[in-house]
Amino acid sequence: MEIALDASIPTYSGGLGVLAGDTLRAMADLRLPVVAATLVHRKGYFRQHLDGDGKQTESPDEWSPEDRLEALEPRVLVTIEGRPVTLRAWKYEVAGVTDHRIPVYLLDSDIESNDEYDRALTDSLYGGDIRYRLCQEVVLGIGGIAILRALGHADFHTYHMNEGHSSLLTLALLQEHASLHDRGSVIESDVDDVRQKCVFTTHTPVDAGHDRFSAELVESVLGKERTGILARLTHPEAGVFNLTKLAMFFCRSANGVSIRHAHVARRMFPETSISAITNGVHVGTWTSPPFARLYDRHVPDWRRDNRYLRQASAIPREEIQMAHAETKATLLAEVERRTSTKLNAGTMTIGFARRATGYKRADLLYTDEERLRRIIERVGPLQLVYGGKAHSRDTTGKAAIERIFSVARELKDILRVVYLEEYDMRLAAVMVAGVDLWLNNPLKPLEASGTSGMKAALNGVPSLSVLDGWWLEGWIEGVTGWAIGDRSEESGDPVAELDSLYGKLENAILPMFYDRPRAYADVMRSAISHNGSFFNAQRMVSQYVQNVYEPGSAPREEELVSS
């Protein structure tokens, strides 16, 4: 449903979309035969506006695909609520480190022959009501298959569904397979054929992240015949269609995005076998210019094969410190440009940036303001840089942003806190490289993977994080960063967890940063060599090829498809 193709094209909302873009960039690096499909999202996700108290308002993030993308000629029809809806597609090409390019087809319903409601179906990412969402998913899944066929892609070896948003492509494949055999109805052999072609990745352990629609709404949007096919085959529970379960029913392989997440997903969906492929980030995209120059000198071919970053363990500490000083100066200049706040280059700077929602606990650090004051007074100063949007209907997330602004006023005599609005790929690249420490403290086990700490590691920035998602695999205490709390799968005593957060800052991190900078540089270097060399999208994609797309061998010459 979302793919971050370019910082200036607002077809993504956050981590899921950025991951999709990073996946395609790594696939291009590895010269894989892939095409991708998504929606054009003419009004984007939204633009974030914060007032002096941190109150968030939103406005459309409009852009013109006509100015950025290649228009494609074919038109296809999909039936939505009994109406024929015309779709077209635009093409964007993702380039790798070689000359290999991957086409991305962005579906668009803004065509004069469609009525006003249908023309807006591909406008807003995660906007509108539940009916709008289901209609969008018809466009993506069923319309996506139709546009691929119209563009000459007869069939694919593998269809990769990311989240349940694209799961209706299975319905299109079922009907297509039945039609190819001159049958008017779907039979069990059609199901087997679709299962052999489809794989699925679930990206969230948060229940609200799995789309559910009532049978009445599904029948209204899909029609009685198509709804009947799905109901007969998948047996929806209590008249509710769960599109994650739909995707899992019709796939030969399902996976989560970290080892911990796969454990959690298996509890959520016990009827499905769910493996784990831990996420990674695209190294060429998220490595800052100073560190890219550093790797060019010391780690030849790091862009072509990210595993070479293991050799970063031999880079002199002083050169890592110098590269980081450049990235930090860039961040502090950006903070001053945006907020007129001048931060201190010598002060430990903590970064926290992700979607603003309750379980991310953006304000956890300020639970005990008096203890935080004592830590700063005893060990050394702190300054914090925040970023992240709250969904327009997430009142808890919006309140968390306002809380950060309130804390900034309450503690301004000892602590500088800035919250940067309009967090996007461009700002993320500056933040993950420019801070001294990356903070992540969600409620367990709700962090499926997380990727911002991986981006930070590429730039020598260690993490202080709850042991959930990817960090459970990337954490080596005092070597790649530090843990908050213990390894338990469920959230434990919040008082003990908070004590761990404060204790690590007071007794390990701040003393090392201020009194033993060479030791801190060792941690920075280890974050690169251990985490940067493994938690990258090239490794992730290689695992998909070997374990999901074509188990035990390289992919066939037939194309793969990511939807």
MARBA-41904 format. One record per residue (C-alpha): residue number from 0; residue in one letter; y, z, x. Coordinates in Angstrom, 2 decimals. Example, Ala and Ser with C-alpha at 12.3 -4.5 7.8 and 13.67 -1.06 7.14 Angstrom:
    n  res        v        w        u
    0    A    -4.50     7.80    12.30
    1    S    -1.06     7.14    13.67
***
This chain:
    n  res        v        w        u
    0    M     0.00     0.00     0.00
    1    E     2.34     0.50     2.97
    2    I     2.46    -1.02     6.45
    3    A     5.19    -0.26     9.00
    4    L     5.74    -3.68    10.51
    5    D     9.18    -3.20    12.02
    6    A    11.73    -0.39    12.01
    7    S    14.18    -2.58    10.11
    8    I    11.71    -3.59     7.38
    9    P    11.33    -0.62     4.95
   10    T     7.75    -1.27     3.83
   11    Y     6.53     2.23     4.72
   12    S     7.25     5.84     3.80
   13    G     5.73     7.76     6.69
   14    G     2.59     8.45     8.67
   15    L     0.14     6.39     6.58
   16    G     2.25     3.25     6.84
   17    V     3.01     3.76    10.51
   18    L    -0.69     4.21    11.18
   19    A    -1.44     0.94     9.36
   20    G     1.11    -0.87    11.51
   21    D    -0.19     0.73    14.70
   22    T    -3.73    -0.28    13.72
   23    L    -2.69    -3.93    13.37
   24    R    -0.74    -3.82    16.64
   25    A    -3.82    -2.53    18.45
   26    M    -5.99    -5.14    16.74
   27    A    -3.61    -7.78    18.06
   28    D    -3.86    -6.24    21.55
   29    L    -7.64    -6.56    21.31
   30    R    -7.44   -10.12    19.92
   31    L    -9.43    -9.32    16.78
   32    P    -9.73   -11.90    13.97
   33    V    -7.96    -9.97    11.21
   34    V    -5.56   -10.61     8.35
   35    A    -3.78    -7.91     6.33
   36    A    -2.29    -7.60     2.86
   37    T     0.35    -5.29     1.38
   38    L     3.33    -5.41    -1.02
   39    V     6.80    -6.60    -0.09
   40    H     8.67    -3.50    -1.42
   41    R    12.09    -5.15    -1.82
   42    K    13.73    -1.75    -2.45
   43    G    11.71     0.08     0.18
   44    Y    10.80     3.75    -0.13
   45    F    14.30     5.23    -0.35
   46    R    17.30     6.07     1.77
   47    Q    17.84     9.77     2.28
   48    H    21.24    11.42     1.95
   49    L    21.80    15.08     2.87
   50    D    24.98    16.99     2.04
   51    G    26.34    19.95     3.99
   52    D    23.88    22.32     2.29
   53    G    20.87    20.09     2.88
   54    K    20.63    18.88    -0.72
   55    Q    18.81    15.55    -0.71
   56    T    19.70    12.56    -2.85
   57    E    18.20     9.11    -2.68
   58    S    19.23     5.48    -3.02
   59    P    17.22     2.23    -2.79
   60    D    16.57     0.87     0.69
   61    E    17.06    -2.77    -0.23
   62    W    16.29    -5.67     2.08
   63    S    15.76    -9.42     1.78
   64    P    12.37   -10.81     2.81
   65    E    14.06   -14.22     2.66
   66    D    15.96   -13.26     5.81
   67    R    13.01   -11.91     7.80
   68    L     9.76   -13.47     6.68
   69    E     8.11   -16.85     6.29
   70    A     7.86   -18.01     2.68
   71    L     4.41   -19.26     1.67
   72    E     3.94   -21.91    -1.01
   73    P     0.90   -20.82    -3.06
   74    R     1.39   -19.07    -6.40
   75    V    -1.40   -17.13    -8.11
   76    L    -1.78   -15.43   -11.47
   77    V    -3.07   -11.96   -12.24
   78    T    -3.44   -10.51   -15.71
   79    I    -1.65    -7.18   -16.24
   80    E    -1.51    -5.60   -19.70
   81    G    -2.68    -8.91   -21.10
   82    R     0.21   -10.83   -19.53
   83    P    -0.11   -13.47   -16.82
   84    V     1.95   -12.31   -13.80
   85    T     2.80   -14.83   -11.09
   86    L     2.64   -13.71    -7.45
   87    R     3.66   -15.26    -4.18
   88    A     3.39   -14.04    -0.58
   89    W     5.53   -13.79     2.53
   90    K     4.09   -13.82     6.04
   91    Y     4.87   -11.54     8.96
   92    E     3.01   -11.87    12.25
   93    V     2.04    -8.83    14.31
   94    A     1.97    -9.65    18.02
   95    G    -0.18    -7.94    20.63
   96    V     0.24    -7.60    24.38
   97    T    -1.27   -11.08    24.65
   98    D    -0.30   -14.15    22.62
   99    H    -2.68   -13.19    19.81
  100    R    -1.04   -12.75    16.39
  101    I    -2.24   -11.20    13.15
  102    P    -0.81   -12.48     9.85
  103    V     0.31    -9.93     7.27
  104    Y     0.75   -11.20     3.72
  105    L     3.30    -9.29     1.65
  106    L     2.79    -9.86    -2.07
  107    D     5.87   -10.44    -4.23
  108    S     6.24   -10.55    -8.04
  109    D     9.99   -11.21    -8.06
  110    I     9.61   -14.69    -9.54
  111    E    11.74   -16.15   -12.34
  112    S     8.81   -16.92   -14.64
  113    N     7.88   -13.21   -14.80
  114    D     9.55   -10.82   -17.21
  115    E    11.93    -8.13   -15.95
  116    Y     9.31    -5.38   -15.69
  117    D     6.84    -7.56   -13.81
  118    R     9.49    -8.89   -11.41
  119    A    10.08    -5.29   -10.27
  120    L     6.41    -4.44    -9.69
  121    T     6.62    -5.07    -5.95
  122    D    10.04    -3.43    -5.54
  123    S     9.55     0.28    -4.89
  124    L     7.04     2.04    -2.67
  125    Y     5.63     5.07    -4.52
  126    G     8.36     4.72    -7.14
  127    G     8.19     4.57   -10.92
  128    D     5.69     6.27   -13.21
  129    I     1.90     6.30   -13.26
  130    R     1.78     3.04   -15.23
  131    Y     3.93     1.35   -12.60
  132    R     1.62     2.66    -9.87
  133    L    -1.50     1.27   -11.54
  134    C     0.16    -2.11   -12.10
  135    Q     1.10    -2.19    -8.41
  136    E    -2.51    -1.48    -7.49
  137    V    -3.63    -4.43    -9.61
  138    V    -1.17    -6.59    -7.67
  139    L    -2.44    -5.27    -4.33
  140    G    -6.18    -5.32    -5.00
  141    I    -6.75    -8.16    -7.44
  142    G    -3.64   -10.14    -6.55
  143    G    -4.37    -9.64    -2.86
  144    I    -7.78   -11.30    -3.16
  145    A    -6.26   -14.15    -5.20
  146    I    -3.52   -14.82    -2.64
  147    L    -6.00   -14.77     0.25
  148    R    -8.14   -17.36    -1.51
  149    A    -5.08   -19.51    -2.27
  150    L    -4.16   -19.40     1.42
  151    G    -7.54   -20.79     2.38
  152    H    -9.39   -17.60     3.36
  153    A   -12.66   -18.32     1.59
  154    D   -14.38   -15.01     2.30
  155    F   -14.54   -12.26     4.91
  156    H   -17.19   -10.35     6.75
  157    T   -15.44    -7.05     6.03
  158    Y   -12.76    -5.85     3.61
  159    H   -11.20    -2.61     4.87
  160    M    -9.56    -0.54     2.13
  161    N    -7.07     2.06     3.29
  162    E    -6.78     4.77     0.65
  163    G    -7.72     4.16    -2.98
  164    H    -4.56     2.13    -3.67
  165    S    -6.39    -1.10    -2.74
  166    S    -9.73    -0.27    -4.37
  167    L    -9.33    -2.72    -7.27
  168    L   -10.12    -5.51    -4.80
  169    T   -13.73    -4.50    -5.44
  170    L   -13.36    -5.49    -9.07
  171    A   -11.99    -8.88    -8.01
  172    L   -14.94    -9.34    -5.64
  173    L   -17.44    -8.36    -8.33
  174    Q   -16.09   -10.91   -10.77
  175    E   -15.81   -13.52    -8.04
  176    H   -19.44   -13.03    -7.03
  177    A   -20.64   -13.24   -10.63
  178    S   -18.61   -16.42   -11.15
  179    L   -20.05   -18.04    -8.02
  180    H   -23.49   -17.60    -9.56
  181    D   -22.36   -19.01   -12.92
  182    R   -22.73   -15.71   -14.70
  183    G   -20.29   -14.32   -17.20
  184    S   -21.26   -10.71   -16.54
  185    V   -21.62    -8.51   -13.47
  186    I   -25.12    -7.38   -12.50
  187    E   -26.55    -5.00    -9.89
  188    S   -26.91    -7.68    -7.21
  189    D   -23.14    -8.25    -7.42
  190    V   -22.61    -4.57    -6.67
  191    D   -24.88    -4.80    -3.63
  192    D   -22.99    -7.84    -2.35
  193    V   -19.62    -6.10    -2.69
  194    R   -20.93    -2.97    -0.99
  195    Q   -22.10    -4.95     2.01
  196    K   -18.61    -6.36     2.44
  197    C   -16.40    -3.29     1.90
  198    V   -15.48    -0.28     4.04
  199    F   -13.10     2.53     3.18
  200    T   -10.90     5.05     4.97
  201    T    -9.59     8.15     3.23
  202    H    -6.47     9.61     4.82
  203    T    -5.73    12.81     2.93
  204    P    -7.44    16.08     2.00
  205    V    -4.58    16.80    -0.44
  206    D    -5.86    16.42    -3.99
  207    A    -2.63    14.84    -5.24
  208    G    -3.08    12.03    -2.71
  209    H    -6.00    10.56    -4.69
  210    D    -4.88     8.40    -7.60
  211    R    -6.39     9.17   -11.01
  212    F    -5.77     7.23   -14.20
  213    S    -6.88     7.87   -17.77
  214    A    -9.33     5.42   -19.31
  215    E    -6.71     4.58   -21.94
  216    L    -4.16     3.57   -19.30
  217    V    -6.74     1.64   -17.28
  218    E    -7.82    -0.30   -20.37
  219    S    -4.19    -0.99   -21.28
  220    V    -3.44    -2.39   -17.82
  221    L    -6.75    -4.02   -16.84
  222    G    -8.00    -5.06   -20.26
  223    K   -11.13    -4.07   -22.12
  224    E   -13.56    -6.34   -20.25
  225    R   -12.62    -5.31   -16.71
  226    T   -12.38    -1.64   -17.67
  227    G   -15.84    -1.91   -19.23
  228    I   -17.28    -3.29   -16.00
  229    L   -15.91    -0.37   -13.99
  230    A   -16.95     2.21   -16.56
  231    R   -20.50     0.83   -16.80
  232    L   -20.97     0.83   -13.03
  233    T   -19.07     3.91   -11.87
  234    H   -19.29     6.33   -14.83
  235    P   -15.80     7.89   -14.69
  236    E   -15.71    11.65   -15.19
  237    A   -14.16    12.89   -18.45
  238    G   -12.60     9.50   -19.08
  239    V   -10.62     9.56   -15.80
  240    F   -10.85     6.86   -13.13
  241    N   -10.50     8.19    -9.59
  242    L    -9.65     5.22    -7.36
  243    T   -10.83     6.98    -4.20
  244    K   -14.24     7.45    -5.79
  245    L   -14.13     3.85    -6.97
  246    A   -13.57     2.64    -3.40
  247    M   -16.34     4.90    -2.09
  248    F   -18.78     3.68    -4.73
  249    F   -18.30     0.08    -3.63
  250    C   -18.30     0.52     0.15
  251    R   -21.04     0.41     2.79
  252    S   -19.12     2.85     5.00
  253    A   -16.52     5.57     4.43
  254    N   -14.68     7.61     7.04
  255    G   -12.06    10.28     7.45
  256    V    -9.39    10.27    10.15
  257    S   -10.44    13.25    12.29
  258    I   -13.59    15.28    12.75
  259    R   -12.17    18.20    10.75
  260    H   -10.94    15.88     8.01
  261    A   -14.39    14.31     7.62
  262    H   -15.84    17.81     7.08
  263    V   -13.24    18.51     4.39
  264    A   -13.68    15.08     2.76
  265    R   -17.44    15.58     2.51
  266    R   -16.78    18.74     0.50
  267    M   -14.33    16.88    -1.74
  268    F   -16.73    13.95    -2.26
  269    P   -20.25    15.35    -1.72
  270    E   -21.89    12.26    -3.21
  271    T   -20.61    10.09    -0.33
  272    S   -21.57     9.92     3.35
  273    I   -18.28    10.21     5.26
  274    S   -18.04     9.77     9.02
  275    A   -15.08    10.44    11.33
  276    I   -12.88     8.12    13.33
  277    T    -9.91    10.07    14.64
  278    N    -6.57     8.34    14.39
  279    G    -4.60     6.97    17.31
  280    V    -1.12     5.56    17.87
  281    H     0.00     2.28    19.41
  282    V     0.86     3.09    23.00
  283    G     3.18     0.14    23.59
  284    T     5.22     1.01    20.49
  285    W     5.63     4.76    21.04
  286    T     6.07     5.02    24.81
  287    S     9.79     5.38    25.59
  288    P    11.45     3.02    28.11
  289    P    11.69     5.65    30.90
  290    F     7.99     6.48    30.62
  291    A     7.05     2.81    30.27
  292    R     8.78     2.15    33.59
  293    L     7.00     5.14    35.09
  294    Y     3.59     3.86    33.95
  295    D     4.39     0.37    35.18
  296    R     4.78     1.83    38.67
  297    H     1.75     4.11    38.67
  298    V    -0.73     2.88    36.04
  299    P    -1.17    -0.91    36.18
  300    D    -2.44    -2.54    32.97
  301    W    -1.79     0.56    30.82
  302    R    -0.53    -1.63    27.97
  303    R    -3.58    -3.91    28.00
  304    D    -6.06    -1.03    28.24
  305    N    -4.70     2.36    27.23
  306    R    -7.62     4.19    28.86
  307    Y    -5.90     3.68    32.21
  308    L    -3.42     6.40    31.18
  309    R    -6.04     8.85    32.39
  310    Q    -4.63     8.00    35.83
  311    A    -1.34     9.65    34.86
  312    S    -2.83    12.85    36.31
  313    A    -1.78    11.50    39.73
  314    I     1.87    10.82    38.83
  315    P     4.17    13.19    40.78
  316    R     5.57    15.99    38.62
  317    E     9.10    15.24    39.73
  318    E     8.92    11.70    38.37
  319    I     7.67    12.96    35.01
  320    Q    10.54    15.45    34.92
  321    M    13.05    12.73    35.74
  322    A    11.71    10.39    33.03
  323    H    11.83    13.22    30.51
  324    A    15.41    14.06    31.47
  325    E    16.33    10.49    30.48
  326    T    14.57    10.67    27.13
  327    K    16.11    14.06    26.39
  328    A    19.59    12.77    27.20
  329    T    19.00     9.91    24.76
  330    L    17.98    12.34    22.00
  331    L    20.91    14.69    22.58
  332    A    23.32    11.75    22.49
  333    E    21.79    10.61    19.19
  334    V    22.11    14.12    17.74
  335    E    25.77    14.26    18.73
  336    R    26.42    10.79    17.31
  337    R    24.84    11.68    13.98
  338    T    25.98    15.29    13.53
  339    S    28.81    15.94    16.05
  340    T    26.66    18.81    17.33
  341    K    26.43    19.04    21.11
  342    L    23.08    20.44    22.24
  343    N    22.41    21.82    25.72
  344    A    20.27    19.68    28.05
  345    G    18.92    22.78    29.80
  346    T    17.75    24.54    26.62
  347    M    14.17    24.43    25.35
  348    T    14.33    21.92    22.51
  349    I    11.65    21.97    19.81
  350    G    11.03    18.99    17.54
  351    F     9.67    19.11    14.00
  352    A     9.59    15.89    11.96
  353    R     7.28    14.86     9.13
  354    R     7.34    14.41     5.38
  355    A     9.09    17.41     3.87
  356    T     6.62    19.04     1.51
  357    G     5.42    22.57     0.91
  358    Y     2.18    22.68     2.91
  359    K     3.90    21.37     6.07
  360    R     5.83    24.70     6.23
  361    A     8.96    23.39     7.95
  362    D    10.60    26.82     7.78
  363    L     7.68    28.95     9.02
  364    L     9.42    29.70    12.31
  365    Y    12.17    31.58    10.44
  366    T     9.92    33.93     8.47
  367    D    10.90    36.88    10.68
  368    E    14.45    36.17    11.78
  369    E    14.82    39.47    13.62
  370    R    11.77    38.84    15.77
  371    L    13.02    35.33    16.53
  372    R    16.33    36.83    17.65
  373    R    14.56    39.27    19.95
  374    I    12.48    36.49    21.52
  375    I    15.57    34.42    22.25
  376    E    17.50    37.37    23.64
  377    R    14.62    38.50    25.85
  378    V    13.12    35.21    27.12
  379    G    15.64    32.40    26.72
  380    P    17.55    30.16    24.31
  381    L    16.07    27.74    21.79
  382    Q    17.38    24.75    19.87
  383    L    15.58    22.78    17.16
  384    V    15.78    19.22    15.92
  385    Y    14.33    18.39    12.50
  386    G    13.73    15.20    10.53
  387    G    11.80    14.08     7.48
  388    K    12.22    13.00     3.87
  389    A    11.06    14.84     0.77
  390    H     9.67    12.65    -2.01
  391    S    12.29    12.23    -4.70
  392    R    10.24    14.36    -7.15
  393    D     9.11    17.00    -4.63
  394    T    11.33    19.98    -5.43
  395    T     9.43    22.22    -3.01
  396    G     9.99    19.79    -0.16
  397    K    13.68    19.48    -0.99
  398    A    14.00    23.26    -1.05
  399    A    12.44    23.42     2.44
  400    I    15.17    21.13     3.79
  401    E    17.85    23.31     2.19
  402    R    16.22    26.36     3.79
  403    I    16.58    24.76     7.26
  404    F    20.28    24.19     6.63
  405    S    20.66    27.80     5.47
  406    V    18.91    29.13     8.58
  407    A    21.15    27.00    10.77
  408    R    24.14    28.88     9.34
  409    E    22.53    32.32     9.44
  410    L    21.44    32.08    13.08
  411    K    24.21    29.91    14.49
  412    D    25.30    32.68    16.87
  413    I    22.00    32.47    18.83
  414    L    20.19    29.33    17.68
  415    R    21.25    25.72    17.25
  416    V    19.41    23.87    14.49
  417    V    20.08    20.28    13.39
  418    Y    18.42    18.28    10.63
  419    L    18.70    14.51    11.05
  420    E    18.65    12.47     7.86
  421    E    17.00     9.06     7.41
  422    Y    13.93     9.79     9.56
  423    D    12.30     6.43    10.32
  424    M    10.47     4.67    13.14
  425    R    13.61     4.35    15.25
  426    L    14.56     8.01    15.01
  427    A    10.94     9.08    15.42
  428    A    10.69     7.21    18.73
  429    V    13.76     9.04    20.05
  430    M    12.64    12.46    18.81
  431    V     9.01    12.47    19.97
  432    A    10.13    11.48    23.47
  433    G    13.24    13.61    23.78
  434    V    12.19    17.12    22.76
  435    D    10.48    19.57    25.13
  436    L     7.86    20.80    22.64
  437    W     6.42    19.36    19.42
  438    L     5.84    21.90    16.64
  439    N     3.34    21.44    13.82
  440    N     2.31    24.27    11.51
  441    P     0.78    23.02     8.24
  442    L    -1.53    25.00     6.02
  443    K    -5.14    24.40     7.00
  444    P    -7.13    22.29     6.22
  445    L    -4.49    19.98     4.73
  446    E    -3.60    18.03     7.90
  447    A    -6.03    15.11     7.78
  448    S    -5.04    13.99    11.26
  449    G    -1.34    13.85    12.08
  450    T    -0.04    11.38    14.64
  451    S     3.43    12.55    15.67
  452    G     2.00    14.89    18.32
  453    M     0.06    11.93    19.75
  454    K     3.30     9.99    20.11
  455    A     4.91    12.99    21.78
  456    A     2.01    13.26    24.24
  457    L     2.55     9.66    25.37
  458    N     5.98    10.81    26.54
  459    G     4.80    13.97    28.26
  460    V     5.72    16.30    25.36
  461    P     3.08    18.98    24.68
  462    S     2.33    20.38    21.23
  463    L     2.38    23.85    19.71
  464    S     0.25    23.31    16.65
  465    V    -2.10    24.77    14.09
  466    L    -5.71    23.86    14.92
  467    D    -6.19    21.22    12.27
  468    G    -6.51    17.44    12.19
  469    W    -6.37    15.71    15.57
  470    W    -5.08    18.76    17.46
  471    L    -8.43    20.51    17.13
  472    E    -9.79    17.68    19.31
  473    G    -6.80    17.23    21.64
  474    W    -5.99    20.90    22.32
  475    I    -6.78    22.50    25.66
  476    E    -4.95    25.80    25.72
  477    G    -2.20    25.85    28.32
  478    V    -3.26    22.42    29.56
  479    T    -2.25    19.91    26.84
  480    G    -0.30    22.44    24.79
  481    W    -0.85    25.57    22.74
  482    A    -2.60    26.59    19.53
  483    I    -1.22    28.54    16.58
  484    G    -3.95    30.76    15.16
  485    D    -7.69    30.23    15.47
  486    R   -10.22    27.43    14.97
  487    S   -11.29    28.46    11.46
  488    E   -11.38    25.67     8.90
  489    E    -9.45    27.53     6.22
  490    S    -6.02    29.12     6.47
  491    G    -6.41    32.70     7.55
  492    D    -4.08    35.69     7.50
  493    P    -0.53    34.26     7.39
  494    V     0.78    37.36     9.18
  495    A    -1.66    36.82    12.08
  496    E    -0.83    33.13    12.20
  497    L     2.89    33.86    12.37
  498    D     2.26    36.47    15.08
  499    S     0.41    33.79    17.05
  500    L     3.33    31.37    16.73
  501    Y     5.84    33.92    17.96
  502    G     3.50    35.25    20.62
  503    K     2.90    31.84    22.18
  504    L     6.63    31.15    22.33
  505    E     7.50    34.55    23.75
  506    N     4.68    35.09    26.21
  507    A     3.56    31.63    27.31
  508    I     5.81    28.69    26.49
  509    L     9.36    29.92    27.04
  510    P     8.57    31.87    30.24
  511    M     6.80    28.81    31.67
  512    F     9.61    26.45    30.67
  513    Y    12.39    28.59    32.17
  514    D    10.69    30.36    35.08
  515    R     7.93    27.93    36.16
  516    P     9.16    24.38    35.50
  517    R     6.55    22.87    37.83
  518    A     3.81    24.49    35.75
  519    Y     5.42    23.13    32.59
  520    A     5.47    19.67    34.21
  521    D     1.73    20.08    34.80
  522    V     1.24    20.56    31.05
  523    M     3.41    17.50    30.38
  524    R     1.32    15.44    32.77
  525    S    -1.95    16.65    31.24
  526    A    -0.70    15.77    27.75
  527    I    -0.34    12.17    28.94
  528    S    -3.60    11.89    30.90
  529    H    -5.82    13.76    28.42
  530    N    -4.29    12.96    25.04
  531    G    -2.41     9.74    25.67
  532    S    -5.47     8.07    27.16
  533    F    -7.67     8.94    24.15
  534    F    -5.58     9.38    20.99
  535    N    -4.42     5.80    20.93
  536    A    -4.96     2.99    18.43
  537    Q    -6.90     0.79    20.86
  538    R    -9.63     3.44    21.12
  539    M    -9.51     3.98    17.35
  540    V    -9.85     0.26    16.57
  541    S   -12.69    -0.10    19.07
  542    Q   -14.55     2.62    17.16
  543    Y   -13.96     0.80    13.88
  544    V   -15.37    -2.39    15.40
  545    Q   -18.45    -0.70    16.85
  546    N   -19.21     1.83    14.11
  547    V   -17.81     0.38    10.89
  548    Y   -17.10    -3.33    10.96
  549    E   -20.17    -4.39    12.90
  550    P   -22.34    -1.42    13.85
  551    G   -23.91    -1.80    17.26
  552    S   -22.21    -5.04    18.25
  553    A   -18.94    -6.95    18.47
  554    P   -17.54    -8.49    15.26
  555    R   -18.83   -11.83    14.13
  556    E   -16.66   -14.92    14.24
  557    E   -15.95   -14.54    10.51
  558    E   -12.64   -12.81     9.94
  559    L   -12.25    -9.16     9.13
  560    V    -9.63    -8.19     6.57
  561    S    -7.55    -5.03     6.35
  562    S    -5.99    -4.37     2.95
***
